[in-house]
Amino acid sequence: MRILDRYLIREYLKLFLLLMVSIISIYLIIDFFGKIRMFISNNATFTQMAAHFFYMIPTIVSQTTPAVILLATLMTFGAMSKHNEIVAVKANGVSLYRLSLPLVFICLAVSIVLFFFSELITPRSFHRAEYIRLVEVQKQEALGIFKQNEIWYRGSNTIYNVRMFDVNNNSLHGITIHYLDPSFLLVKRVDAGKAHWRDGKWIFESVLISSQSPGGGFPKLERHDVLEINLPEKPDDFKQVQKEADKMGFFELYPYIRKLEREGYDATRYRVDLHGKPAFSVVSLILLAIGISFSLRSERSGGVAQSIGAGVVIGFSYWLVFAFSLSLGRSGNLPPILAAWLPNLLFGGAAYYLIRRVNT
């Protein structure tokens, strides 16, 4: 069995690495032609372009690893079926479950590594790639940061502190605006519970305005239930600073959710993404089982084209169900944990059904 295990592992890893390099290359080529006009118009150097695409590679790896595992499994067992190697293995009394065991351990290790890779490396790498594109190439000034789970943004004569920015609804929550004079002294402060972007204007709710008196002394206070405030910043300005949930690691997103919920904000969409991170890491094992059962449904079937076609269909189906389920969770139609794990339950059930039908 050691010889057979080494043979299977060698063939599987060869295909896995080949497919990973191929998918990364295709992704980078498409991304390059999509951004080439932007790079040329901003006189970007070759070093800047190379650095940007280099730092995009971890994001590509995190997103495509489950699909690569599925394709490598289909192609490995598909080729073995086509060349009657599966028949020879079974003729020697080796169960197909035992034959697949080395790939299960490989996939389990890949799933664990992928989770921590997506946690520790991917967010930092993506942030660096975006910094190169926006700041170094497009010469946009870095006016804001997402620090300690809050947005800090510097305007022309203001400094914003925002607890949460709802990207979908273009609304700010927990806003504090500091107005400064040319000497960088505070002249006015605006505190508001919420602000909505409507018809090209910011509409604030539960507003408290503290204005510094010219001669010193106590500041003047004003309260408004609803107030329109003219600000030069638009939602797109805050979107550049706000970290999206899929660009945050699990251990960064969890305390952010706890903080939002302690302050009374709705963090449902963030909880869905939080549960989605471990759920997405586990899907590699499910797709492995589907790939094994699908490619072994007939010992004499096989073919690279057929395996790739099946992999594309299965992978696209999972992505479609996963995205739809997450959208149901973010809208509140499904509990967050169910929305994240429902695709795994469905495809896991399908994998179990297919595995049970394999003639071992």
Secondary structure as a PSIPRED ss2 file (coil, helix, strand):
# PSIPRED VFORMAT (PSIPRED V4.0)

   1 M C   1.000  0.000  0.000
   2 R H   0.000  1.000  0.000
   3 I H   0.000  1.000  0.000
   4 L H   0.000  1.000  0.000
   5 D H   0.000  1.000  0.000
   6 R H   0.000  1.000  0.000
   7 Y H   0.000  1.000  0.000
   8 L H   0.000  1.000  0.000
   9 I H   0.000  1.000  0.000
  10 R H   0.000  1.000  0.000
  11 E H   0.000  1.000  0.000
  12 Y H   0.000  1.000  0.000
  13 L H   0.000  1.000  0.000
  14 K H   0.000  1.000  0.000
  15 L H   0.000  1.000  0.000
  16 F H   0.000  1.000  0.000
  17 L H   0.000  1.000  0.000
  18 L H   0.000  1.000  0.000
  19 L H   0.000  1.000  0.000
  20 M H   0.000  1.000  0.000
  21 V H   0.000  1.000  0.000
  22 S H   0.000  1.000  0.000
  23 I H   0.000  1.000  0.000
  24 I H   0.000  1.000  0.000
  25 S H   0.000  1.000  0.000
  26 I H   0.000  1.000  0.000
  27 Y H   0.000  1.000  0.000
  28 L H   0.000  1.000  0.000
  29 I H   0.000  1.000  0.000
  30 I H   0.000  1.000  0.000
  31 D H   0.000  1.000  0.000
  32 F H   0.000  1.000  0.000
  33 F H   0.000  1.000  0.000
  34 G H   0.000  1.000  0.000
  35 K H   0.000  1.000  0.000
  36 I H   0.000  1.000  0.000
  37 R H   0.000  1.000  0.000
  38 M H   0.000  1.000  0.000
  39 F H   0.000  1.000  0.000
  40 I H   0.000  1.000  0.000
  41 S H   0.000  1.000  0.000
  42 N C   1.000  0.000  0.000
  43 N C   1.000  0.000  0.000
  44 A C   1.000  0.000  0.000
  45 T C   1.000  0.000  0.000
  46 F H   0.000  1.000  0.000
  47 T H   0.000  1.000  0.000
  48 Q H   0.000  1.000  0.000
  49 M H   0.000  1.000  0.000
  50 A H   0.000  1.000  0.000
  51 A H   0.000  1.000  0.000
  52 H H   0.000  1.000  0.000
  53 F H   0.000  1.000  0.000
  54 F H   0.000  1.000  0.000
  55 Y H   0.000  1.000  0.000
  56 M H   0.000  1.000  0.000
  57 I H   0.000  1.000  0.000
  58 P H   0.000  1.000  0.000
  59 T H   0.000  1.000  0.000
  60 I H   0.000  1.000  0.000
  61 V H   0.000  1.000  0.000
  62 S H   0.000  1.000  0.000
  63 Q H   0.000  1.000  0.000
  64 T H   0.000  1.000  0.000
  65 T H   0.000  1.000  0.000
  66 P H   0.000  1.000  0.000
  67 A H   0.000  1.000  0.000
  68 V H   0.000  1.000  0.000
  69 I H   0.000  1.000  0.000
  70 L H   0.000  1.000  0.000
  71 L H   0.000  1.000  0.000
  72 A H   0.000  1.000  0.000
  73 T H   0.000  1.000  0.000
  74 L H   0.000  1.000  0.000
  75 M H   0.000  1.000  0.000
  76 T H   0.000  1.000  0.000
  77 F H   0.000  1.000  0.000
  78 G H   0.000  1.000  0.000
  79 A H   0.000  1.000  0.000
  80 M H   0.000  1.000  0.000
  81 S H   0.000  1.000  0.000
  82 K H   0.000  1.000  0.000
  83 H C   1.000  0.000  0.000
  84 N C   1.000  0.000  0.000
  85 E H   0.000  1.000  0.000
  86 I H   0.000  1.000  0.000
  87 V H   0.000  1.000  0.000
  88 A H   0.000  1.000  0.000
  89 V H   0.000  1.000  0.000
  90 K H   0.000  1.000  0.000
  91 A H   0.000  1.000  0.000
  92 N C   1.000  0.000  0.000
  93 G C   1.000  0.000  0.000
  94 V C   1.000  0.000  0.000
  95 S C   1.000  0.000  0.000
  96 L H   0.000  1.000  0.000
  97 Y H   0.000  1.000  0.000
  98 R H   0.000  1.000  0.000
  99 L H   0.000  1.000  0.000
 100 S H   0.000  1.000  0.000
 101 L H   0.000  1.000  0.000
 102 P H   0.000  1.000  0.000
 103 L H   0.000  1.000  0.000
 104 V H   0.000  1.000  0.000
 105 F H   0.000  1.000  0.000
 106 I H   0.000  1.000  0.000
 107 C H   0.000  1.000  0.000
 108 L H   0.000  1.000  0.000
 109 A H   0.000  1.000  0.000
 110 V H   0.000  1.000  0.000
 111 S H   0.000  1.000  0.000
 112 I H   0.000  1.000  0.000
 113 V H   0.000  1.000  0.000
 114 L H   0.000  1.000  0.000
 115 F H   0.000  1.000  0.000
 116 F H   0.000  1.000  0.000
 117 F H   0.000  1.000  0.000
 118 S H   0.000  1.000  0.000
 119 E H   0.000  1.000  0.000
 120 L H   0.000  1.000  0.000
 121 I C   1.000  0.000  0.000
 122 T H   0.000  1.000  0.000
 123 P H   0.000  1.000  0.000
 124 R H   0.000  1.000  0.000
 125 S H   0.000  1.000  0.000
 126 F H   0.000  1.000  0.000
 127 H H   0.000  1.000  0.000
 128 R H   0.000  1.000  0.000
 129 A H   0.000  1.000  0.000
 130 E H   0.000  1.000  0.000
 131 Y H   0.000  1.000  0.000
 132 I H   0.000  1.000  0.000
 133 R H   0.000  1.000  0.000
 134 L H   0.000  1.000  0.000
 135 V H   0.000  1.000  0.000
 136 E H   0.000  1.000  0.000
 137 V H   0.000  1.000  0.000
 138 Q C   1.000  0.000  0.000
 139 K C   1.000  0.000  0.000
 140 Q C   1.000  0.000  0.000
 141 E C   1.000  0.000  0.000
 142 A C   1.000  0.000  0.000
 143 L C   1.000  0.000  0.000
 144 G E   0.000  0.000  1.000
 145 I E   0.000  0.000  1.000
 146 F E   0.000  0.000  1.000
 147 K E   0.000  0.000  1.000
 148 Q C   1.000  0.000  0.000
 149 N C   1.000  0.000  0.000
 150 E E   0.000  0.000  1.000
 151 I E   0.000  0.000  1.000
 152 W E   0.000  0.000  1.000
 153 Y E   0.000  0.000  1.000
 154 R E   0.000  0.000  1.000
 155 G C   1.000  0.000  0.000
 156 S C   1.000  0.000  0.000
 157 N C   1.000  0.000  0.000
 158 T E   0.000  0.000  1.000
 159 I E   0.000  0.000  1.000
 160 Y E   0.000  0.000  1.000
 161 N E   0.000  0.000  1.000
 162 V E   0.000  0.000  1.000
 163 R E   0.000  0.000  1.000
 164 M E   0.000  0.000  1.000
 165 F E   0.000  0.000  1.000
 166 D E   0.000  0.000  1.000
 167 V C   1.000  0.000  0.000
 168 N C   1.000  0.000  0.000
 169 N C   1.000  0.000  0.000
 170 N C   1.000  0.000  0.000
 171 S E   0.000  0.000  1.000
 172 L E   0.000  0.000  1.000
 173 H E   0.000  0.000  1.000
 174 G E   0.000  0.000  1.000
 175 I E   0.000  0.000  1.000
 176 T E   0.000  0.000  1.000
 177 I E   0.000  0.000  1.000
 178 H E   0.000  0.000  1.000
 179 Y E   0.000  0.000  1.000
 180 L E   0.000  0.000  1.000
 181 D C   1.000  0.000  0.000
 182 P C   1.000  0.000  0.000
 183 S C   1.000  0.000  0.000
 184 F C   1.000  0.000  0.000
 185 L C   1.000  0.000  0.000
 186 L E   0.000  0.000  1.000
 187 V E   0.000  0.000  1.000
 188 K E   0.000  0.000  1.000
 189 R E   0.000  0.000  1.000
 190 V E   0.000  0.000  1.000
 191 D E   0.000  0.000  1.000
 192 A E   0.000  0.000  1.000
 193 G E   0.000  0.000  1.000
 194 K E   0.000  0.000  1.000
 195 A E   0.000  0.000  1.000
 196 H E   0.000  0.000  1.000
 197 W E   0.000  0.000  1.000
 198 R E   0.000  0.000  1.000
 199 D C   1.000  0.000  0.000
 200 G C   1.000  0.000  0.000
 201 K E   0.000  0.000  1.000
 202 W E   0.000  0.000  1.000
 203 I E   0.000  0.000  1.000
 204 F E   0.000  0.000  1.000
 205 E E   0.000  0.000  1.000
 206 S E   0.000  0.000  1.000
 207 V E   0.000  0.000  1.000
 208 L E   0.000  0.000  1.000
 209 I E   0.000  0.000  1.000
 210 S E   0.000  0.000  1.000
 211 S E   0.000  0.000  1.000
 212 Q C   1.000  0.000  0.000
 213 S C   1.000  0.000  0.000
 214 P C   1.000  0.000  0.000
 215 G C   1.000  0.000  0.000
 216 G C   1.000  0.000  0.000
 217 G C   1.000  0.000  0.000
 218 F C   1.000  0.000  0.000
 219 P C   1.000  0.000  0.000
 220 K E   0.000  0.000  1.000
 221 L E   0.000  0.000  1.000
 222 E E   0.000  0.000  1.000
 223 R E   0.000  0.000  1.000
 224 H E   0.000  0.000  1.000
 225 D E   0.000  0.000  1.000
 226 V E   0.000  0.000  1.000
 227 L E   0.000  0.000  1.000
 228 E E   0.000  0.000  1.000
 229 I E   0.000  0.000  1.000
 230 N C   1.000  0.000  0.000
 231 L C   1.000  0.000  0.000
 232 P C   1.000  0.000  0.000
 233 E C   1.000  0.000  0.000
 234 K C   1.000  0.000  0.000
 235 P H   0.000  1.000  0.000
 236 D H   0.000  1.000  0.000
 237 D H   0.000  1.000  0.000
 238 F H   0.000  1.000  0.000
 239 K H   0.000  1.000  0.000
 240 Q C   1.000  0.000  0.000
 241 V C   1.000  0.000  0.000
 242 Q C   1.000  0.000  0.000
 243 K C   1.000  0.000  0.000
 244 E C   1.000  0.000  0.000
 245 A H   0.000  1.000  0.000
 246 D H   0.000  1.000  0.000
 247 K H   0.000  1.000  0.000
 248 M C   1.000  0.000  0.000
 249 G C   1.000  0.000  0.000
 250 F H   0.000  1.000  0.000
 251 F H   0.000  1.000  0.000
 252 E H   0.000  1.000  0.000
 253 L H   0.000  1.000  0.000
 254 Y H   0.000  1.000  0.000
 255 P H   0.000  1.000  0.000
 256 Y H   0.000  1.000  0.000
 257 I H   0.000  1.000  0.000
 258 R H   0.000  1.000  0.000
 259 K H   0.000  1.000  0.000
 260 L H   0.000  1.000  0.000
 261 E H   0.000  1.000  0.000
 262 R H   0.000  1.000  0.000
 263 E C   1.000  0.000  0.000
 264 G C   1.000  0.000  0.000
 265 Y C   1.000  0.000  0.000
 266 D C   1.000  0.000  0.000
 267 A C   1.000  0.000  0.000
 268 T H   0.000  1.000  0.000
 269 R H   0.000  1.000  0.000
 270 Y H   0.000  1.000  0.000
 271 R H   0.000  1.000  0.000
 272 V H   0.000  1.000  0.000
 273 D H   0.000  1.000  0.000
 274 L H   0.000  1.000  0.000
 275 H H   0.000  1.000  0.000
 276 G H   0.000  1.000  0.000
 277 K H   0.000  1.000  0.000
 278 P H   0.000  1.000  0.000
 279 A H   0.000  1.000  0.000
 280 F H   0.000  1.000  0.000
 281 S H   0.000  1.000  0.000
 282 V H   0.000  1.000  0.000
 283 V H   0.000  1.000  0.000
 284 S H   0.000  1.000  0.000
 285 L H   0.000  1.000  0.000
 286 I H   0.000  1.000  0.000
 287 L H   0.000  1.000  0.000
 288 L H   0.000  1.000  0.000
 289 A H   0.000  1.000  0.000
 290 I H   0.000  1.000  0.000
 291 G H   0.000  1.000  0.000
 292 I H   0.000  1.000  0.000
 293 S H   0.000  1.000  0.000
 294 F H   0.000  1.000  0.000
 295 S H   0.000  1.000  0.000
 296 L C   1.000  0.000  0.000
 297 R C   1.000  0.000  0.000
 298 S C   1.000  0.000  0.000
 299 E C   1.000  0.000  0.000
 300 R C   1.000  0.000  0.000
 301 S C   1.000  0.000  0.000
 302 G C   1.000  0.000  0.000
 303 G C   1.000  0.000  0.000
 304 V H   0.000  1.000  0.000
 305 A H   0.000  1.000  0.000
 306 Q H   0.000  1.000  0.000
 307 S H   0.000  1.000  0.000
 308 I H   0.000  1.000  0.000
 309 G H   0.000  1.000  0.000
 310 A H   0.000  1.000  0.000
 311 G H   0.000  1.000  0.000
 312 V H   0.000  1.000  0.000
 313 V H   0.000  1.000  0.000
 314 I H   0.000  1.000  0.000
 315 G H   0.000  1.000  0.000
 316 F H   0.000  1.000  0.000
 317 S H   0.000  1.000  0.000
 318 Y H   0.000  1.000  0.000
 319 W H   0.000  1.000  0.000
 320 L H   0.000  1.000  0.000
 321 V H   0.000  1.000  0.000
 322 F H   0.000  1.000  0.000
 323 A H   0.000  1.000  0.000
 324 F H   0.000  1.000  0.000
 325 S H   0.000  1.000  0.000
 326 L H   0.000  1.000  0.000
 327 S H   0.000  1.000  0.000
 328 L H   0.000  1.000  0.000
 329 G H   0.000  1.000  0.000
 330 R H   0.000  1.000  0.000
 331 S C   1.000  0.000  0.000
 332 G C   1.000  0.000  0.000
 333 N C   1.000  0.000  0.000
 334 L C   1.000  0.000  0.000
 335 P C   1.000  0.000  0.000
 336 P H   0.000  1.000  0.000
 337 I H   0.000  1.000  0.000
 338 L H   0.000  1.000  0.000
 339 A H   0.000  1.000  0.000
 340 A H   0.000  1.000  0.000
 341 W H   0.000  1.000  0.000
 342 L H   0.000  1.000  0.000
 343 P H   0.000  1.000  0.000
 344 N H   0.000  1.000  0.000
 345 L H   0.000  1.000  0.000
 346 L H   0.000  1.000  0.000
 347 F H   0.000  1.000  0.000
 348 G H   0.000  1.000  0.000
 349 G H   0.000  1.000  0.000
 350 A H   0.000  1.000  0.000
 351 A H   0.000  1.000  0.000
 352 Y H   0.000  1.000  0.000
 353 Y H   0.000  1.000  0.000
 354 L H   0.000  1.000  0.000
 355 I H   0.000  1.000  0.000
 356 R H   0.000  1.000  0.000
 357 R H   0.000  1.000  0.000
 358 V C   1.000  0.000  0.000
 359 N C   1.000  0.000  0.000
 360 T C   1.000  0.000  0.000
